[in-house]
Amino acid sequence: MKPIKKIVIAGGGTAGWMAAAMMAKTMGKNLQVTLVESDAIPTVGVGEATIPPLTTFHNILDIDEREFMATVNGTFKLGISFENWREKGHKYIHSFGYAGKDCWACSFVHFWLAGKARGIDYPYADYCAELLAAYEGKFAVLPNGRMNYAYHMDAGRYAKYLRSLSEKLGAKRHEGKIEKVNIDKSTGDIHSLLLQSGETIEGDFFIDCTGFRALLIEQSLHAGFEDWSHWLPCDRALAVQTKTVATPLPYTRSIAHDAGWQWRIPLQTRVGNGLVYSSRFWSDEKAAEVLMANLEGDIISQPKPIQFRTGTRRKHWHKNCLALGLSSGFLEPLESTSIHLIQKSLVRFMQLLPSSGVNLSDVDEFNRQTKIDVERIRDFVILHYKVTDRVDSEFWRYCKNMSIPETLQQKIDLFSDSAKVFKVNNELFGEESWIQVMMGQGVIPKSYHGFADVMSDQELGEFLASIRQSMAQMVAKLPSHQQFIDHYCKMT
Ligand code: FAD
């Protein structure tokens, strides 16, 4: 086995520079990190909404949050507002917060349902600080992680920021277009990358961050692709930026239309917009018309069309190559999970990193864990389409009637029967996310856990009132999101 001393990263989008920064920071003393990218091939340029674990990634990199937010034109994100998903005119927020207080046997939703059954009928949001703050447009970074949040950021600025950090940490950037991937015929491993200039970049291990092209993992190593477009029929996007016309909301907006949905990601001085749609149900012209009719503020960038296929690489790690980012597969950005999957795969790779050479057992374990991870996220995204009252267009009728993975059906059945949901196998979305989205999409549990009925009416009333009161007091003290940005992270 060949010891891993030199890592070559192909591609310098968000995935490539996240990998370079992480490797240089944590293993830079023992590993040589080289990144090859071509200025002639643009990055995908979207990917601006994130989820809370990114704060952990930044902690590993010792990133200063204020500096980061100022550099990437960032705003804070408490969740996602899903509008017109359950039915036209309906809206709910999937927040990063946890409602109420859990007991060891069941989650808070059981107590909330018991309260409703006994006439204590307050919105679920009243029991969750992040939900309340999101609805009121408030935000602050609180000590001890009492407010769970993520970021909205400018994707181009983020890649540049990570590049500068990586280079300071010793990663080497190599400009050039990769023409050919040289394979060692005896082992089937990648030996080197041949650049257009004639130069050859050799390495012991290669990370494919070439985006949808998947130049190494698919075009050269043929790792295979599992297509999920029958469950997630959207296959195109049109992205455009507009000038900010209102104070930024502390959440992403996802607005469903007749054959797809539109995102609005508020940054400090501009808004990232896009429409994700299905080409089976809408022409590109129709999609452009819908997006343009639903923008606020002047357009400040050329509309950018993007085509994609939803699914996953059969092996994310194959031979001496790891696929990261879009080269590893794609789930539409409905729950902002792509950047997170880059981080998760990087961390998993570092945990399994074989210093003395690639062991098949490490590769198998990596692929096994990644498969579970991606499939559970896939289920969560499908949930939004499947559980809907919308039947007003062909697209929505297709989604409502399509068959779904058994793993998802089990989750929906368990929750609708008895309000139970369990986080297993270290999956990304925990009980609270499933609860908020299932209830938001209209799943009403038929019963709840008997634990909640152990309390008398008075005890339950006092218990629920004390939570509502403490949430309301906490949120009342918060500044507005804009005030907090002005104080904490004004753009440089
Ligand atoms: P890219 O950005 O495409 O980078 C590819 C790199 O490879 C470039 O540097 C290019 O120069 C290089 N390259 C390619 N071929 C060659 C070659 N032959 N030689 C040399 N270099 C080469 N994720 C989220 O987490 N949140 C979101 O809100 C979100 N929204 C999205 C919306 C849409 C419509 C899409 C399509 C994706 C979204 N994503 C989102 C996903 C996110 O954009 C990506 O996960 C992230 O940007 C990583 O992209 P990447 O680095 O893998 O690929």
Boltz pocket constraint, residues with backbone or C-beta under 6 A from the ligand:
constraints:
  - pocket:
      binder: B
      contacts: [[A, 10], [A, 11], [A, 12], [A, 13], [A, 14], [A, 15], [A, 16], [A, 36], [A, 37], [A, 38], [A, 39], [A, 40], [A, 41], [A, 42], [A, 43], [A, 44], [A, 45], [A, 46], [A, 47], [A, 48], [A, 49], [A, 50], [A, 155], [A, 176], [A, 177], [A, 178], [A, 179], [A, 209], [A, 210], [A, 211], [A, 212], [A, 213], [A, 215], [A, 237], [A, 239], [A, 274], [A, 306], [A, 308], [A, 324], [A, 325], [A, 326], [A, 327], [A, 333], [A, 336], [A, 337], [A, 338], [A, 339], [A, 340]]
      max_distance: 6.0
